[in-house]
Amino acid sequence: MTTAATEKDDLKQRPDPVFGQRGWPLVVLVVAMLSLSGWSYLLVMVADMVPAMDMTRAGPGMGVFNHFNIFSGLSAEARAALAVICLPAGATFGMPSVDMTGGDLIRIFLMWAMMSMAMMVPTAIPMLKAYHAWIGRGSRDGTFIPSVAAIFGYLTIWLGYALVATLAQWGLSVAGGMTDMMAPASLALTTTVLFAAGLYQFTPAKAACLQRCWYPRWNFSEDMTGRGLVTGYGEGLSQGLICLGCCWAVMTVMFAVGLMNIIWIALLGGIMALEKTFPSKLFPKMIGAGLISWAGLLVGLIYA
């Protein structure tokens, strides 16, 4: 007669009937598709801006794209004059106008949503891999559906951040803090954002959230129940909140370097991915020190 212990051992060794061992590559495929969608949208926005805009106004490093338009090698005054003549603000794909209508706010939110997909979804891979492996232990259910649900729960949190960032951008634009190229209009805004983001890297909240990103803990019990779509989505929400607590400050650095600065989108996304993937108490502090030092240099320029 089979005992309860034997049945439990047998359950732990039984492969998942839904996607089984193939589940994880499919989960990675979903992550890749979401990230690629975000990057595709952002690249189309930049590609539409390049032919008729002075890309130096989009933030540090973006001037390299002027080699593909008529602004290369011109003086700042000539570039400014041509920018007015060639294209009015808001006339390219995805760019808001200076009027900040309801349609513009939708475009801004869509930009932030795509930025979140491009930058943040890939950083969730270590957490998703650990979650996928955990729910696969002794489960007769598939691991693909709850893992994908966790992706969308995680993304929901960052879409919430995108909404807050949209409102912040609207407020700054109305107050004159952002240019029509969605870059900071003054060094004061840049230094404030950099200093605040750098300071947050040294806080206990940052350390606690980053620790949870390195070593995620799950909210459901050990009784092997409730591992479906709803629970997966809830787990994604929980882990997304932890990630938000870890990364919101570095993400907000985009307000300091230009919101359509594709170079810094890639750089900051890579920094956050490294920070969350490889446990190190030194690396987050190095990021913080770098941001604070950068802010200090800019303050020096203001008062020089």
N, C-alpha and C positions, 0 to 999 in steps of 0.2 A: 504494500500500500504506500502511495506517495505521500510523504509528509509535507507540511507547510514550508519547512526549510528547503526541502528538495525542489518544490515548485518555485520558490523564490530564486534559487540558484539557476534553475532552468530558464526562468524569465530573463535573468541578467545576461544569459548567453544567447538568447534568441535574437536574430537580426530584425531590424525594423522592416515591416512589410511595405511601408510607404517611403520610397526613395532610399531607404536603408543607408548603406555606406556611400551611395552616390549623392546623398543630400547636401553635404558640405560644398562640393564644387558648384552645385546649383545655387546655393545661397551666395557664394562669391560672385556668380554670374549676375544675380539680382543687384548686388552692391555695385558691380562694375557698370551695369546698365543705368542705374540711378546717377552715379558719379559722372558717367559719360554724357548723360542728358544735361546735367548741370554745366559741365565744361563746354559742351556744344553751344548752348545758349549764350554763355558768356563770350565765347570766341566769336560768335556771329555778331554780337553787340560791338566788340572791339573792331572786327573786320569792317563793319559798316561805318565806324567812326573814322578809321584811318585815312581814307581818300581825301576827306575834306576838313579835317580838324587838326589843330596843333596838338599833338599827343603829349607834348611836355606838360600841358595843363592838366593831364590826367593823373599826375603824381610822379614821384622819383623813379627813374628808370624807363618810363614810358616814351621818352624822347627818341629811343631807338627806332620806334615805329615811324618816325618822320622820314626815314630813308625810303619809305614806300609812298610818299606823297610829295606835294609841292613845297612843304615847309622846311625841308632839310637845308641847313646852312644859312637860313635867314636870321636876321636880328629879331629880338623879342618884339620890337615895335612892328616890324613887318609881319611877323606871325600873327600878332593881335589884330592887325588891320585885315589880313586875309581871312582870319577866322570869322570876322563879322560879315565879310562879303560872301564867303563861300557857302556858309550853311547856318541857318538860324538854330538856336538851341532847341533841342527836343525833336529835331527833324530826322533823326536816325533811329534805327530799330532799337526799341527798348529804352531809349533815353527819355526822361521826363522833360517837359517844357518848364520855363521859368514861372508859369502861372500856377503850377501845382494844383491841377484839377483832380477830380476823382479818378479819372483815367490815368493820370500821372502817378497817383498813389498806388494804383493797381500795378503799373509797370515797375515802380520801385519795389513793391512787395515781391513781385515775380523775380526781379533781379536778386533780391536777398534770399529768396527761396532757392533759386538755382545756385547761388553762392554757397548756401548751406549744404546742398546736395553734392556740389563739387568738392568742398573743403572738409566737411564733417563726416559724411557717410563713410568714406574710406577709413577714417580713424576708428570706426567702431568694429573693424574686423577682428582685433584680438578679443574683444568682449563677446562678439557673436560666435567666434570659434569656441571659446570656453563654454558659452551657453549651449551651443549645439552639441558639444561633447557631453555636457552634464545631463541634458534631457535624454540623451541616447543611452544612458546607463540603465539597463533593466527595464526599458520601456517597450511595450508592444505597439505603441503608436509611432507614427512617423515623426521625424525630427525636422523635416523641411518646412512644413506649414507654420509651426510655432516660431521657428528661427526667422522666417520671412516676416511674420507678424511682428517680431521684435524689432526688425529693421524699421518698419513703418511706425511703430511706437516711438522709437528713438528719433526718427525724422520729424514726428509730430512736435516734439519738444523744440527742435531747432526751427520749425516753421513758426512756433510761438515767438522764438527769438527774432525771426525775420519780421514778424509783425511789429514788435517793439522797436527794432532797428528802423523800420519804415517810418514809424511815428517820430522817432528821434531825428531822422534825416529830414522829414517834413518840417519839424520845428526849427532845426538849424538853418534850413534853406530860407524859411520865412524870416528868420532873424538876421539873415545875411551871413551866416557862418559857413555856408557851403557855396561853391561856385556852380555855374551851370554845367560844368564838367564833373560835378559830384566829387570835388576835391576840397580840402579845407581852405577857407578864404583867408585865414590868418595863421601865423606861427603860434599865436596864443592857444588856439584850438588844438593844433598839432601837439604842442608840448604838454598840454593838459591831459590829452588822451594817452600819450606815451608814458607820462609819469604815473598816471593812475593804473594803467595796465601793468607797468613794471612793478609798482608797489604791491599789487595784488598777488604777484608771484611769491611773495614772502609771507603771506597770511596763512593762519591755521586752516581756514576754509579751503584754500587752494590745495594745501598738503593733504587734507582729509579726502577731498574729492579725487585727487590724483591717485591716492592710495587705493581707492575703490575702483578706479579705472584699471590699475595694474592687477589687482586681485579682486575681481567682481564677486559679490555675494548675491545669492538669488533669494527671492521673496517667497517662493512656494515651498511647501513642506517636503519631507523625504518620503512621503507615502505613495509616490508615483502617480498621484491623481492630479487632474486639472492641468494637463500639459498640452492644451490645445491652442487654437487661434487667439481666444480672448486672453488667456494667461500669458501667451507669448507677447501680445501687444502690450499688456500691462507691465511685463518685465522690461520691454523696450522703453516704455515711459519712465520707469524707475531708473534704468541705466542712462537714459537721455538726460534726466535731471542731474545725475551725478556728473555726466560729461559737460553739461552746461555750467555747473559750478566750477569745473576744472578749466574750461576753455573760453568762457565768454569774454574775458578781458583781452586775450590775445586776438580773438576774432574782432573785437571792437577797434583794434589797431587800424583796421581798414578805414576808419574815419580820419585817421591821421595821415595815411599815405595815398588816399584817393580810392573811392569805392569801385571804380572801374580799372584799377591798376592790376592788370592780369598777372604781372610779374610778382607782385606782393601777395596776390591770392594764392599762387602756387607756392611761394616761399613760406607763408604763414601756415598753409595747409600741411606742408611737409614738416614744419617745426612741431605742430600739434600732433601729427602722427608719430613722430619720433618720441615726443614727450610721453605719450600714452602707451607706447609699445615697449619701450625699454626702461625698466625701473632705474631711476637715478635721482638722488636727492640734490645733486649738484646741478644738473642740466636746467631744471626750472629756475633756479636762482641765477644761473648764467643768463637766461632769457630776461629775467627781471632786471639784472644789473645792466644788461645791454640797452634795454628800453629806457631806464632811468638816465643812463649816461648820454644817450641820444637826446633825451629831453633837455638835459643840462647843457649840451652843446648848442642847442637851438636857443635856449635862454640867453646864453652868451652872445649869440648873434643879435638877439633883440636889443640887448643893452650895450652892444659894442659901439 
